[in-house]
Amino acid sequence: MTTAAPPVNGRVIALAHYAARALLEGVLVRHGATFHQSVTLRAVVVAGESTVRDELVGDVSGALKIDESVVRGVIEELTALKLLEEDPAVASRIRLTAAGRKLYESTTAETAEISARLYAGIPAEDLAVAGRVLALITERANTELADV
């Protein structure tokens, strides 16, 4: 007997998110990093490995829907661990260190292998539809959050 796939709803999305996040956190724990640290490092990498501290705080707090004070604490943790550092030329900027780049590259490579297994065999068309639906849900949720 074959069970029909459930329609997409908040629970289905959450179950997929938390299952994948648990796998990611397993990788991060082996490297001594947290989920928030990983997201923050990624934001710096995406910004070109250097960014204005306040922009980083805004980007990460907006992405994770967490208070800016939490992100500032994460930046301080990453700085204490020498994974991020203030740009000596411009104190308002923060940049990735060589150790931060190594951690990001290591965890990204490991999680890419996991992602490849998770997405294996799913037709590109299905992934495109899922991506469009999830982007629309995210956009609508962000609009509602902005109105709160």
Backbone as CSV, one residue per row, in Angstrom:
resi,resn,N_x,N_y,N_z,CA_x,CA_y,CA_z,C_x,C_y,C_z
1,MET,0.832,-1.168,0.000,0.000,0.000,0.000,0.885,1.243,0.000
2,THR,0.588,2.183,-0.880,1.356,3.411,-0.999,0.615,4.537,-0.279
3,THR,1.335,5.292,0.502,0.751,6.428,1.207,0.942,7.677,0.354
4,ALA,-0.123,8.424,0.148,-0.038,9.661,-0.626,0.764,10.694,0.153
5,ALA,1.499,11.501,-0.580,2.274,12.568,0.049,1.315,13.613,0.608
6,PRO,1.626,14.126,1.790,0.741,15.154,2.359,0.903,16.463,1.587
7,PRO,-0.142,17.285,1.573,0.026,18.597,0.934,0.993,19.439,1.768
8,VAL,1.633,20.381,1.121,2.568,21.243,1.840,1.796,22.120,2.815
9,ASN,2.274,22.130,4.041,1.729,23.022,5.062,2.856,23.306,6.052
10,GLY,2.558,24.085,7.062,3.584,24.468,8.028,4.255,23.292,8.702
11,ARG,3.487,22.273,9.023,4.054,21.101,9.699,5.012,20.347,8.789
12,VAL,4.622,20.149,7.541,5.477,19.433,6.584,6.783,20.201,6.384
13,ILE,6.667,21.517,6.231,7.857,22.352,6.051,8.737,22.275,7.297
14,ALA,8.135,22.374,8.469,8.898,22.333,9.720,9.603,20.996,9.902
15,LEU,8.909,19.893,9.613,9.538,18.580,9.762,10.752,18.439,8.849
16,ALA,10.637,18.910,7.611,11.773,18.854,6.683,12.910,19.742,7.183
17,HIS,12.552,20.941,7.635,13.563,21.877,8.134,14.323,21.287,9.320
18,TYR,13.583,20.784,10.309,14.243,20.304,11.518,15.038,19.017,11.284
19,ALA,14.572,18.184,10.379,15.346,16.979,10.062,16.669,17.362,9.397
20,ALA,16.603,18.268,8.432,17.830,18.713,7.751,18.727,19.493,8.710
21,ARG,18.123,20.328,9.550,18.919,21.107,10.504,19.632,20.194,11.492
22,ALA,18.987,19.108,11.915,19.642,18.170,12.829,20.889,17.568,12.185
23,LEU,20.802,17.279,10.894,21.984,16.767,10.186,23.078,17.828,10.131
24,LEU,22.697,19.066,9.820,23.666,20.167,9.784,24.304,20.357,11.151
25,GLU,23.493,20.363,12.191,24.043,20.576,13.528,24.979,19.447,13.946
26,GLY,24.740,18.248,13.437,25.673,17.152,13.698,27.048,17.456,13.128
27,VAL,27.077,18.020,11.946,28.347,18.439,11.329,28.967,19.561,12.150
28,LEU,28.166,20.550,12.507,28.692,21.713,13.228,29.271,21.328,14.580
29,VAL,28.594,20.434,15.295,29.082,19.993,16.610,30.464,19.370,16.480
30,ARG,30.669,18.586,15.443,31.997,17.964,15.243,33.091,19.009,15.042
31,HIS,32.689,20.181,14.575,33.657,21.267,14.341,33.644,22.307,15.458
32,GLY,32.846,22.058,16.506,32.791,22.989,17.627,32.047,24.278,17.324
33,ALA,31.111,24.232,16.396,30.361,25.430,16.005,28.875,25.242,16.275
34,THR,28.165,26.372,16.314,26.717,26.346,16.506,26.019,26.755,15.208
35,PHE,24.726,26.517,15.176,23.923,26.897,14.012,23.997,28.408,13.771
36,HIS,23.823,29.200,14.827,23.871,30.658,14.664,25.246,31.119,14.179
37,GLN,26.295,30.494,14.665,27.640,30.838,14.196,27.795,30.509,12.718
38,SER,27.278,29.368,12.309,27.364,28.957,10.919,26.636,29.934,10.003
39,VAL,25.438,30.325,10.392,24.662,31.273,9.584,25.390,32.615,9.498
40,THR,25.986,33.038,10.587,26.706,34.311,10.613,27.945,34.257,9.725
41,LEU,28.702,33.179,9.817,29.874,33.030,8.941,29.460,33.036,7.475
42,ARG,28.378,32.320,7.158,27.901,32.273,5.780,27.534,33.673,5.291
43,ALA,26.884,34.458,6.135,26.506,35.818,5.744,27.734,36.663,5.423
44,VAL,28.809,36.483,6.179,30.050,37.222,5.901,30.646,36.749,4.579
45,VAL,30.650,35.450,4.343,31.182,34.913,3.084,30.397,35.458,1.905
46,VAL,29.072,35.420,1.998,28.204,35.902,0.912,28.438,37.389,0.652
47,ALA,28.757,38.129,1.706,29.016,39.565,1.572,30.393,39.858,0.986
48,GLY,31.168,38.828,0.669,32.493,39.036,0.104,33.606,38.921,1.121
49,GLU,33.314,38.263,2.246,34.255,37.993,3.335,34.559,39.205,4.202
50,SER,33.838,40.311,3.955,33.959,41.500,4.785,32.648,42.269,4.677
51,THR,32.173,42.778,5.811,30.905,43.501,5.803,30.844,44.466,6.974
52,VAL,29.949,45.416,6.888,29.722,46.341,7.987,29.012,45.571,9.103
53,ARG,29.498,45.707,10.310,28.968,44.964,11.454,27.450,45.120,11.578
54,ASP,26.949,46.344,11.501,25.510,46.558,11.666,24.703,45.902,10.546
55,GLU,25.247,45.882,9.336,24.560,45.197,8.228,24.518,43.692,8.477
56,LEU,25.608,43.143,8.982,25.664,41.718,9.314,24.623,41.388,10.374
57,VAL,24.552,42.212,11.394,23.568,42.001,12.466,22.158,42.012,11.877
58,GLY,21.861,42.983,11.033,20.551,43.066,10.417,20.237,41.884,9.522
59,ASP,21.219,41.471,8.721,21.017,40.333,7.812,20.720,39.047,8.582
60,VAL,21.531,38.768,9.597,21.376,37.509,10.334,20.117,37.535,11.195
61,SER,19.847,38.630,11.869,18.636,38.682,12.697,17.397,38.597,11.815
62,GLY,17.443,39.193,10.632,16.313,39.102,9.708,16.125,37.699,9.157
63,ALA,17.209,37.039,8.854,17.130,35.683,8.305,16.638,34.683,9.338
64,LEU,17.149,34.800,10.568,16.808,33.831,11.610,15.624,34.267,12.470
65,LYS,15.182,35.493,12.275,14.064,36.033,13.066,14.401,35.996,14.558
66,ILE,15.596,36.480,14.876,16.040,36.535,16.263,16.435,37.964,16.591
67,ASP,16.499,38.261,17.870,16.841,39.598,18.326,18.273,39.954,17.929
68,GLU,18.468,41.214,17.598,19.802,41.672,17.185,20.841,41.459,18.281
69,SER,20.435,41.517,19.543,21.395,41.313,20.639,21.975,39.901,20.599
70,VAL,21.180,38.933,20.168,21.665,37.554,20.048,22.750,37.493,18.976
71,VAL,22.512,38.162,17.851,23.483,38.155,16.755,24.765,38.866,17.176
72,ARG,24.621,39.956,17.884,25.828,40.661,18.363,26.649,39.736,19.274
73,GLY,25.968,38.949,20.088,26.659,37.980,20.935,27.365,36.911,20.122
74,VAL,26.728,36.464,19.054,27.336,35.459,18.167,28.577,36.051,17.498
75,ILE,28.492,37.293,17.062,29.658,37.949,16.448,30.797,38.034,17.456
76,GLU,30.477,38.345,18.703,31.512,38.391,19.742,32.122,37.004,19.976
77,GLU,31.287,35.961,19.968,31.801,34.590,20.102,32.767,34.277,18.961
78,LEU,32.346,34.599,17.734,33.178,34.299,16.561,34.469,35.111,16.572
79,THR,34.396,36.313,17.101,35.600,37.144,17.219,36.533,36.560,18.279
80,ALA,35.977,36.148,19.408,36.795,35.543,20.470,37.453,34.252,19.989
81,LEU,36.757,33.522,19.114,37.305,32.280,18.563,38.264,32.536,17.398
82,LYS,38.439,33.804,17.059,39.317,34.232,15.965,38.854,33.703,14.605
83,LEU,37.535,33.614,14.448,36.941,33.219,13.165,36.504,34.453,12.394
84,LEU,36.235,35.538,13.126,35.966,36.855,12.569,36.883,37.835,13.264
85,GLU,37.126,38.970,12.601,37.927,40.019,13.213,37.502,41.366,12.671
86,GLU,37.761,42.409,13.471,37.512,43.754,12.972,38.507,44.038,11.867
87,ASP,38.058,44.751,10.851,38.938,45.176,9.776,39.806,46.303,10.334
88,PRO,41.129,46.134,10.336,41.980,47.173,10.936,41.872,48.520,10.219
89,ALA,41.483,48.508,8.953,41.363,49.751,8.203,40.056,50.484,8.504
90,VAL,38.998,49.731,8.805,37.676,50.326,9.056,37.034,49.555,10.209
91,ALA,37.043,50.136,11.398,36.583,49.436,12.604,35.121,49.013,12.537
92,SER,34.310,49.669,11.705,32.893,49.291,11.617,32.679,48.046,10.763
93,ARG,33.753,47.605,10.102,33.652,46.402,9.258,34.205,45.189,10.000
94,ILE,33.634,44.064,9.678,34.092,42.800,10.260,34.445,41.880,9.100
95,ARG,35.479,41.090,9.265,35.885,40.218,8.167,36.200,38.814,8.661
96,LEU,36.178,37.915,7.710,36.483,36.517,7.960,37.989,36.362,8.134
97,THR,38.397,35.526,9.069,39.822,35.202,9.215,40.101,33.931,8.413
98,ALA,41.352,33.570,8.324,41.713,32.320,7.637,41.067,31.128,8.351
99,ALA,41.051,31.157,9.688,40.423,30.064,10.441,38.913,30.033,10.197
100,GLY,38.284,31.201,10.093,36.860,31.272,9.798,36.545,30.727,8.423
101,ARG,37.391,31.058,7.464,37.215,30.539,6.097,37.366,29.024,6.078
102,LYS,38.352,28.508,6.806,38.578,27.059,6.848,37.378,26.346,7.464
103,LEU,36.855,26.881,8.574,35.685,26.281,9.209,34.490,26.314,8.255
104,TYR,34.248,27.442,7.638,33.128,27.572,6.706,33.273,26.574,5.553
105,GLU,34.445,26.502,4.973,34.655,25.590,3.843,34.508,24.129,4.254
106,SER,35.001,23.774,5.420,34.896,22.387,5.900,33.451,21.988,6.141
107,THR,32.729,22.833,6.858,31.336,22.495,7.163,30.471,22.546,5.909
108,THR,30.767,23.463,5.016,30.002,23.553,3.766,30.231,22.317,2.912
109,ALA,31.456,21.848,2.835,31.748,20.644,2.050,31.027,19.428,2.627
110,GLU,31.060,19.294,3.945,30.381,18.154,4.566,28.874,18.221,4.379
111,THR,28.303,19.400,4.542,26.849,19.514,4.396,26.428,19.411,2.933
112,ALA,27.298,19.768,2.014,26.982,19.602,0.585,26.804,18.124,0.252
113,GLU,27.628,17.276,0.852,27.488,15.832,0.633,26.154,15.324,1.177
114,ILE,25.767,15.819,2.343,24.483,15.427,2.924,23.339,15.918,2.038
115,SER,23.416,17.163,1.624,22.376,17.729,0.763,22.247,16.952,-0.533
116,ALA,23.364,16.556,-1.103,23.325,15.782,-2.350,22.549,14.490,-2.143
117,ARG,22.759,13.834,-0.998,22.010,12.612,-0.713,20.520,12.902,-0.500
118,LEU,20.213,13.983,0.203,18.816,14.310,0.486,18.028,14.655,-0.778
119,TYR,18.664,15.358,-1.701,17.976,15.815,-2.909,18.128,14.856,-4.093
120,ALA,18.911,13.802,-3.917,19.158,12.840,-5.005,17.846,12.270,-5.527
121,GLY,17.736,12.251,-6.826,16.583,11.624,-7.463,15.329,12.475,-7.519
122,ILE,15.337,13.643,-6.932,14.172,14.528,-7.020,14.293,15.303,-8.326
123,PRO,13.283,15.195,-9.194,13.361,15.885,-10.483,13.554,17.399,-10.330
124,ALA,14.344,17.978,-11.219,14.631,19.416,-11.178,13.344,20.238,-11.206
125,GLU,12.360,19.773,-11.949,11.086,20.504,-12.032,10.409,20.548,-10.659
126,ASP,10.453,19.441,-9.934,9.851,19.400,-8.597,10.585,20.336,-7.643
127,LEU,11.904,20.352,-7.726,12.682,21.249,-6.880,12.382,22.706,-7.213
128,ALA,12.207,23.013,-8.491,11.888,24.382,-8.902,10.525,24.806,-8.352
129,VAL,9.540,23.931,-8.448,8.209,24.247,-7.915,8.288,24.448,-6.400
130,ALA,8.957,23.535,-5.711,9.093,23.660,-4.258,9.792,24.970,-3.896
131,GLY,10.815,25.312,-4.640,11.531,26.564,-4.388,10.638,27.784,-4.553
132,ARG,9.825,27.786,-5.613,8.910,28.910,-5.834,7.876,28.999,-4.715
133,VAL,7.311,27.867,-4.326,6.296,27.857,-3.267,6.897,28.345,-1.949
134,LEU,8.058,27.832,-1.595,8.678,28.231,-0.331,9.101,29.700,-0.351
135,ALA,9.567,30.196,-1.484,9.926,31.615,-1.592,8.686,32.490,-1.405
136,LEU,7.572,32.081,-1.968,6.324,32.843,-1.830,5.845,32.826,-0.375
137,ILE,5.905,31.667,0.274,5.505,31.575,1.676,6.399,32.466,2.538
138,THR,7.701,32.436,2.272,8.651,33.273,3.017,8.331,34.746,2.811
139,GLU,8.081,35.137,1.584,7.750,36.530,1.275,6.483,36.966,2.026
140,ARG,5.467,36.131,1.986,4.220,36.479,2.675,4.407,36.545,4.192
141,ALA,5.140,35.605,4.733,5.393,35.628,6.190,6.181,36.865,6.579
142,ASN,7.189,37.216,5.782,7.975,38.413,6.074,7.119,39.667,6.000
143,THR,6.189,39.708,5.058,5.269,40.854,4.954,4.412,40.952,6.211
144,GLU,3.893,39.806,6.662,3.080,39.816,7.877,3.900,40.226,9.097
145,LEU,5.131,39.752,9.171,5.985,40.126,10.289,6.274,41.631,10.290
146,ALA,6.424,42.205,9.104,6.697,43.643,9.006,5.503,44.469,9.478
147,ASP,4.311,43.900,9.374,3.096,44.588,9.782,2.825,44.478,11.284
148,VAL,3.588,43.627,11.955,3.346,43.405,13.399,3.931,44.522,14.225
